[in-house]
Amino acid sequence: MTTMTIFLSLLLTFLSCVQSEEVTLIQPEAENGHPGGSLRLTCKTSGFDLDSYTMSWVRQVPGQGLEWIVYYYASYSNDYAPAIKDRFTASKDTSNNIFALEMKSLKIEDTAIYYCAKSPKYIQDWVGDYEPLIFGAGTQLTVEPGQKSIVKPKLSAFYPPKSSSKDAVQAAVCLASDFFPKDISMQLAFGDKPKANVTRPSVLKPDE
């Protein structure tokens, strides 16, 4: 009887230590992506056996509620929201305790806060209760077009050949090339004549 009492005492002490281990889900604060690009979100886990739990990715688009986009237990047991299916892929790296989300073909509308979450699991003991749903702090993902650096124009001047005719119309050409943004304002001066302001807007599309 004494042996059984000692055994139960040790077992309860062990269970108490296991249950008191803090569950943590660590995510980077922010990530940036570009339309059509790829990105990998990570969630570093501790305090539980990652391989034994269903995990989730949840996102919150600005001004909207939470949207569950991935339920994931294993490669053979998972579920993806239609909006991200075939573009996003979840995975578990159990050797490093990382729950990841591989994202490709990013869109502007993928901009959101992304939370990893540890789903509840029924505790098979005398407590007979469910564990709580636990969220990470979230990663702010911003998807926006890439910004190009300002590039000064290369200027080339072309002058007409001299003409003996007083009535001949002559024109000088100033060519600006290899610059960004594709809008430019120039001032042209012809001898002692006043300077002329010339503006040439871009003929390219905004994403070119």
Salt bridges, closest charged atoms under 4 A:
GLU67 OE1 - ARG59 NE 2.96
GLU102 OE2 - ARG40 NE 2.79
ASP110 OD1 - ARG59 NH1 3.11
ASP110 OD2 - ARG87 NH1 2.83
GLU131 OE1 - LYS118 NZ 3.05
ASP178 OD2 - LYS154 NZ 3.62
